[in-house]
Amino acid sequence: MRRYVLITLGVLVAAWAVLAIVLGSPTLNISSGSSNAVAASPPCNLASPERSAQLSGTHVYVSPAPETDTSSPRSQISFLGAGRGSISAVSVAGSVSGRHEGRLASFSQGDGVSFLPSKPFTENETVKVSATVSGRPFSWSFRVSSPYPTAQVPQFPASPATPPDSQSFTTMPGVKAPVMTVTTPDRDPAAGDVFVTNGPGPGQYGPLIYNPRGQLVWFEHLSGSETTAENLNVQSYQGQRVLTWWKGRVLSLGFGQGEDLVMNSHYQVIAHVAGGNGLKADLHEFRLAPHGVAYVTAFNPMRCDLRAAGGTSDGTITDVAVQEIDMHTGLVRWEWHSLDHVKAAESEVEVTSGSRPWDYFHLNSIDLQPNGNLLLSARSTWAGYDVEAGTGKIRWRLGGNHSSFKMGPGTETAWQHDGRMRADGTITFFDDGANPPIHKQSRGIVVAIDEHAHTARLVKAYTHPTPQTLASSQGNMQTLPGGNVLVGYGGVPQISEFAADGTLVFDAHQPYDTSFYRAFRYPWSAVPAAPPAILAAYNDTEEGTIVHASWNGATGVSSWRVLAGEDPHSLKARATVPSTGFESAGELPHKYKYAAVQALDSSGHTLGTSATTKVIGFYASLLVAGGKAGG
């Protein structure tokens, strides 16, 4: 068994070093307070056989699963696979906390219920559950974990971006969006726009959309130092295309605590998913499924006696939960924990000896299969896992030191991300290959598996032609509808699209001292709910009025109609100027007192109209553009 201590790489640029820590396992010594100074930690399921969530002889699956010891003190008890009329006589008692009153709440999908205890469980106690399910009595027990406190764990601070790395706009005071530089012009326009985030690292945080020419389309600037955006994606929700992304704190432990958001094409938030059972939604995955179901990751650091793995008796370990959440009620329909199924011996990361949690698994993707099974990718075990729907049992492992398949040449990954199963049964990964370096460069790979012969074969590897790119963390591989693939290098903010034969057909990057988690390309059409922005100023050297216009997130603006006049209630069209990018400007040969703009599509139809603004002096406009005055 190989074991590695994850380290930052001093030979890389500063951002790479930061992100080698952020979404991997840092070695920085962080203490969360004196509450960690305990004589011993509870035992954990480090090597015992995995458990099934299925009640024997039924198609009902419960969580916390029987005989497990990873549940949160604030867990609900979920019954998936039986309607409310099939569940009765639920009794719950803790070995320390005693009997728990509570109520049953139904899933909006009609296929299960959760028992909601009226008080939390006690850490490290055993909880016994009994219930009648479809007329049959059942009883089982589980043990409650002892959570590792994270309230005082710092997050990664945002430092200012250097001037060449960011772009400012007159109509968006104070906003400095990262620049995206296109180095190989786009040869696949049908692939659409580029969807990324920025941070942790230098600059302002938020989700971003760029067009293939590198021009900004949308930037949701998150103010303050407490919030980071990750994992911007396009998915389907209630029959419409939506944006999904995560917002929250990225802890120096290597995971996030926050919530997942769903936005419509007007950039309005229409759903929040915050995690459940006392755990907060993590940044690594948010997948929408039919009927208002979402899958999220939730990291679960807990105290654990690690002597069986070569650690200390007062150790801590980072368990990871997959939560299947009813988006309409917030109930947890089903929950899976890594420590209940994956032995500590599978980790490629050296066990920690201090108070810092051992990040032995580090789940970074969930891919829902048509049969309901889940394909999981775990960075710290170098493996993908096929998890059976309902039971939670692992059907097979791909890679790592306990692989179910004989790995053919080029199929083995190291610190990989983003496992996806394609319609033809092949599996893709972004193979980081670094932190510490195992491969010479990062790759997007396609692997074919034969479940009968138990073999894995490399179908294709996509690598950046020049320079060779080695990412120490993050990254993804997206299979596009036409057969091309997009590789986002994450810790190295490179975005590369390849044809099926490996030809580079698009290449771009954000500033190299920054990073992103994933990158995608999608066609996107949006009309923001907020009106266009305008700033109008007198030209102090000539008899004219300069008008700046933008519409953050709009995709169909072809030109701008400039309205101006002496009275705010009687403006007239004075000029039409072409849209030249995120922000456009035009000059009127007269000094007007008031102005507004209208965004026009290619047919001249009005898409949106700005508020009417008073024209200000030239020097005042400089203050506004610099973010020192209101707009």
N, C-alpha and C positions, 0 to 999 in steps of 0.2 A: 504494500500500500504506500503510495506517495503521499507526503505531507508537506505543505508549504505554509510559510508565514507570509501573509500578504503585506507587501511593502510599497511605498511610493517610489517612483523611479526618478532619481535626481537628474538623469541625463535627458529627461523629457522637459518640455516647456512647462511653465508653472501650472497651467490649467490641467494638464495631464496628470500632474502630481496630485492636485486637489481631487480630481475625479477618480484617481486610483483608490482614493479613500472612500469617496462618497458612495458609490454603488457597489463597492466591493466590501472588504472587511478591513478597516483601518487598524493600525497598531498604536495610534495615539492613545495615551492613557487618560481616560476620562472617568472621574468618579461622580456618582450621582448623589453623594451625601453620606452622612454617617449611618443612615439606615441600612447600608450594605454590609456593615460590620457585624455579621452574624457568625456564630460559632460553626454552624454547619448548614448546608442546604438540603432540601428534600431529595430523595432519590428520584431519578427520571427513567423513562423507558428508553435506555440507550442501546439495548441489545436484544430485548425480548421480541417475540413474533408480533407482526402487525395484527391489528384488530379489525373486525368487520362492523359496520354500522347497521347491518341488517338484523331485524328481529327474526329469529328462526321460524321458517315455515310461512313467512309473509313477504309481501313486497313493500314493507314499511321500513324506513331507515331513520335512525334516531341520532341526534347529536346533542350533547357530547356522546361519543360512541361508547359502548360498554367496555369496561376495564381499561380505560385510558386515563392519563393523568396530566392533561395539557389544558383543561378548560379554564376559562377566566372566572374569577369570583362573581362576575356579573352575567354569566351565561344564562340564556333561556334554554329550555329543553324542547327540542324540535322533533316533530313526527312528520316525515315526508312520505307521502304515498297513501294517506288515508284521510278522508274528509272529517269534519268535526263530529259528525254523527257516529263515527266509528271509534272515537277515542273517549274514554270515560274513566272514572275512578282513579284519576291521577293523584299519586301521593309522593311527596318529595321530602326527604329528611336528611340533614347533614349530621355527621358524627359529632360535630362541635356546635353547629348553629341550630340544631334541632329541626323541628318540623317547619316547612315553608308553605305558607298559604300562597295562593296565586290564582291566575285566571288563564283560560284558554283563549287564544286569538287566532283567527283563521287566516291562512294565506289567501291573497286575492285571487290566486289561480284556482282555488277550490280543491287543492290536492294535499292539504296538510294543515297542521296547527302547531303553534308553539305554546308551551306552558310558561307563563311569565311570573317568576317568583316575586313576591312582594318585598323581599329584602335580599341583599347579596349573600353569597356563600362565604364561608371562612376559608382563608388560605390554607392549603395543605390538608383539608379535611376530606373524608370520603362521603360521597352523597349517594344515597340509595333511592332509586326511582321504581315505582310500581304503577302499572296502568293496565286497563282493559282495552285491548285493540281488536276490533271486530269480534267481540264476544269472548276473546281468549285472554287470560291473565298473563302478564309478563312482569319480570322484575330484573333489574340490573343495577350496577353501580359504576361510578367513576370518581376519580380523585381530582380535587381542585388544585391548580398550580399556585406557586408563590411568585407573583409578578416582580420583575426587576423594575424599580422606579425610574422613569425617564424624564420627569418634569424638569430636572436641573441639567440634563444633558444638553450641551450647546448645539446649535446648528451652524452651518457654514455661512459666514457673513458675505455680503455682497460688497465688493470693492468697486470703485468707479472704473468705468471703461476708459481706455485711452482714446483721444479724439479721432484717430483714423478708424477706430473700430465701431463707432456709432454714428448714427445720422439723426439730425434734429429737423424739426418742421415748425414753420412759423405758426401754423394753425393748431399745433399741439404743444403748448408751452410746457417745458420741463421734461418732455419725453425724449429719450435717447435710445432708439431702437438699434439692435445690432445690424451691421452691414452683412449682406450675403453677396459674395463675389462669385460670379460664374466664370469658370475657366475653360469648360468645353460647352459650347452653345448647344441648346436643346435640339435633339433630332427626333423627339417623340412628343409632339405637342398634345396628343390625345391623353397623355398621362396626367396633365393638369398642373395644378399649383403644388408648392412645396410647403409641408406642414411640420414645424419644429417648435422647440422651446429654447430658452436660454437659462443656463444656470443649473446647479450652483457654480459660482465663478464670478468674474468681473462683469459689471454692467447691470442694467435693469432687467428684472425678471418678468416673464409673461409668455403666453403662447403667441406664436407668430405664423403668418401665412405670407409667402413670397410668390410672385409669379415666376415663370421659368427664366425671365431675363434678370432676376435678382432684385426686382423692385418690390418694395413692401406693399402688401395688400391689407394686412390687419395686424395690429399689435395691441393686446390687452395688457397694458402696463399695470403691474401689481405694485402699489405703493407700500412703503414701509419695508423694514428689513426682516419681518417675521414670516414672509410668504414666498414660496417658490412655486412655479408651474412646471409640470412634467407631463409627458405622454399625450400630447395633442394628437387626436385621431379623428377620422370620419367614420361613423357607424349609422345603423338604422334603428330608429325608435318610433314606435307607434305609426309606422308607415311613412316616415319622413327621414331624410338625410340630416344628420345632426353632427355637431362637433362635440367631442368628449375630451375631457382633460382633468388632471388632478391638481389640486391646490393645497398647500400646507407647508409644514416645517420639515426640512430634510435634516435629520439628526446626524451628528458626526459618527454615530454607530453604523450608518450605511443604509438607513431606511427612512421612510416618511411617515408622518402622522398628519392626516388632513381629511379631505373629502374629495369625491369625484363629482364632476359637474357635467350636465348635458345641456347644450345650447342649440337653439334652432337657427335657421338661416337668417334670422334678424339679430343674432347675437344676444338673445334673451335666454337666461337660465330657466329651463323648464323642469329640471329634476336635480336633486342632490342625493348622493349616496355616501354616507359618512362612516360606514362600517357598523358592526354590531357586536353584541356580547361583550361590551366593555372595551373592545379594540377599535382603533381608528384606522380608516382606510389608508393603505400604503400606496406609494407612487408607482409601483412596478407594473400593475396590471389593472385594467378596468374593461371588461368585455360584456357587451349587451347581448342578451339572448331573447328569444320570442316571449311574449306574454308578460312583459314587465319584469323579467328576471335579469339580474346582473351578477357577474363574478368579480370579486375583488381579492387582492392580497392584503393581509394584515399581519405584520410582524409582532411576535409575541415573546419578548425576552423574559426569561424566568430563572429563578434560582434553581440550581441543580447540582447535586453531588457528582462531580466529574471524575472521581478517582478511577472508575472503570474504563475511562477513555484516556487516562494518563494525566488528568488534571487534578484539581484540589477538591477537598470536601466542601468548601464554601464557594464553589464555582457558580457561574451563570452561563446560560446557553440561549441562543436565539432560535426558538421554534417559529415556524411560519404557518399561518392559517390561510386556507382558501375558503372564502365565504360565498355561498349562493344566497343572494338577498332578494327579497320581494321589494321591488322599488316603490310600490304603491303603499305598503304598510311599514317598511323598514325592518320587517321581521327577517331573522336568519332562517332560511329554509333548510340549510344543510351546511355543515362545516367539516373541513378536513384539516388535520394537523400533521406536519412533517414528522415530528417525533413519534407519532403513533404508527408510522409506516416505514420510515427510513432510518436505518441504524446509524449511529454516530461513526461507526467504522467506515462508512462510505465517504466521509468527508476527505477532501484534499487539503484542508486547512488545519494547521497545527492547533491543538487545543490550547486555550489561553490559561495562564496561571494566575492572573490578577482578577480584579473585580469586573473587568470589562467582559460582556457576554461573548461567548464563543459563537461566531457566525458560521455554524457548521454546514448549513444547507443553502440559504440565500435564494429563495424562489424569485424568478424574474419574469416568468410569463405563464399564462394560462390559455390554452387553445381548446375550445369546445368542439367536439366531434359530432357528426350527425347522429351517432348512436348514443350520445350523452356522455361518453367517456371524456376525460380531460387529458390533454398532453401538457405536462408541466416541464419547465426547464429550471434547473438549479445550478447556479454559478459555482457554488463551493464543492459540489460533488462531480462536476464536469459531465453531467448526465441529463437525459430526458426520461420522463416517467409517463407511462400510459396508465391512468388511474380509472378504475372501473366505476361507472355511474352507480350511485347509491351506496354500495358497500364501501367504497373508498380504497379497496385493495389494489395493489399495484400489479398490473397484468405483465408488464415487462419494463426493463430498463435499457436504455440505449446509451452506451458509453459509460464512463466512470470505471471504478474498480470492481463493480459487481454487475457488469453488462450481461443482459440476456442474449446478446448476439455476439458472434465472432466479428470483430470490427475489421473491415477491409482497409487497405492502404488509403490514408488520407481522411478517414472517417472520424478519427478521434479528435475531440474538441478539448479546449482548456479555457476555463472561466467563461463559457459561452453564454449567450443571451438569446431570447426570442425564438423559442421552438414552435414551429407551425407545421401542421400536416396539410398537404395539398390534396386536391380532389383525386389525384391519381395514386394517393397513398404514400408518396415520397414525403420526406420531412426536411425542413429547412432550419438552419440555425445561423445566427451571427456568431462566429467563432473568434472571440477576442484574441485568444492565444497569449495573453500577457497579464501580468501582475501576480508574480514575476513572469518574465517572458518565457514561454514554452515554444512558441512558433516564431518564425521570422517576420510574419505579417498577419494581420487580421484578414478573415475571409468570410464571405457568405457562401454557405455550402448547401448542396442538395444531396440527401442520402436516401437510398432505396433499401427497404428492409424486407426480408423474407421470414415471416413468422413460423413457417414450417421447417425451413432449413436452419433457422436461427443465425442468419448472416446479415451483415450490413455492408453496402457497397456505395462508394462515392460516385455520384452521377455527374456532378459539376461543382467546381469551386470558382468563385469570383473574387479576384484580388485587384487592388488598385495598381495600374501599370507603373506609374512613376509620379511621385516617389513612393516607395513601399511604405504602407501605413500600418502602424501597430497601435491599437487602442487598448489602454489599460483598464477600461471599464465601459459599460453601457453598450448601446448599438442595437441594430435590428436589420432584418432582411425582409423586404416586402415583395411578394410576387404580384406583378401588375397584370391586368386582364389580357393584354396582348402577348404575354409570355416573357416580357422583359422583367428584370428584377431591379429594385432599388436597395442600395446598401447605405445605411446611416451608421457612421463610425463612432458616434457617441462621444467618448472621451477625446477623440480627435474629431473636431466638428466638420467632417467631410461628408458630402452627400453625393453619391455616385449611382448613376443608372447604367445598367449593362444590357445589351441585347442578349438573346439566348445563347449566342456563340461566344459571349464574353467581351464583345466590342463595347467600348465606352461610348455612350450616346448622350450623356449629360453629366457634368461635373461641376460642383459648386462647394463653397465652404463658408462658414461663419468665421469670425476672427479666431485665430488659432490659440489665443489665450482664454477662449470660452469653451463651452461644451453644451451638448444637448443629450437627452435620454434616447429618443427615437426620432426618425425622420420618415415621412411618408409623402407620396404624391397622389392627388385625387383631383378630378374635375370638381370645381366648386362654384356655386352661384349663390350670391347673397345680397340682400338689400337691408342694411342696418335699420333698426328701429330708431336709433338716434339720428337727428338731422345732420346734413353736411356742416362742416366747420368753415368759418370765414374769418379772415383778418384783412381789413382795408385801411390803407394809410395814404396820406398825402405825399406826393413826390415834392420835396422841399426845393429841389433845384429846377423843376419844370412845372408847368400848369397841368398837373395830372393826378390821377388816383390809381394807386397800385392795389390790386385785389389778389389775395392768396386764398385758395380753396382746397379742401380735402374732404374725404368721406371715409373714415376708418372702417375697413371691411367691405366696402362696396366693390363689386366685381364687374359691373356692366357699364361703367361711366366712360363715354367716348369724348364728351366735351362739356364745357361749362358755359352757361348763359349768365352774364353779369348784369344785375339789376342795380340801378343807382338813381338818386334824385335828391332834391332839397328837403323833401318831407318823407318821413318813414312810412307813411300810408299811401304814397303815390309814386312808387318806384317804377321805372320803365326799363325795358331791355336796352342796354347800351352796346353790348358786344358779346360775341361768342368766341371762346378760346379753346383750343384742343387740350385734352387731358394728356399730360406729359409724364405721368407717374403717380406716385402716392399723393403728391401735392403739386398743384398747377398754379400759375400766376399770369395775370394779364394787366395791362395798363390802359386806363381811359384818358383821353386827351382833355380832361376837364376836372376841376376839383369839386366833387360832390360831398354832401354832408352825410349821406346814408347809403348803404349798399347791402346787397344780398346776392346769393348765387343759387343757380338751379343746376343739378346734375342731369345730363342728358344722355340717353343711350344712342346707339349708332343710327337709329331712325329719327332722332330728334325728339323723342318722347321724354317728358320730365319724370325722373326717377325719385327725386327728392329736392326739397328747398330748404336752405339754411334760414336761421333767424336773421332778422334785419339788424345790422350793426352800425354804430356811429363811426364814421371815418376818423382816425386818430392821426396825430402827427408822426412824422418819420421816426424821430428819436423815441417816442413812446412805443412805437411798434418794435423797436429793437429790444426794449425791456420786456415786452410781452414774449417775443421770440426766445429770449433768454430765460424765460420761466420766472421772471421777477414781478410780473403783474398778471392780473386776470385777463382772459381772452374774451 
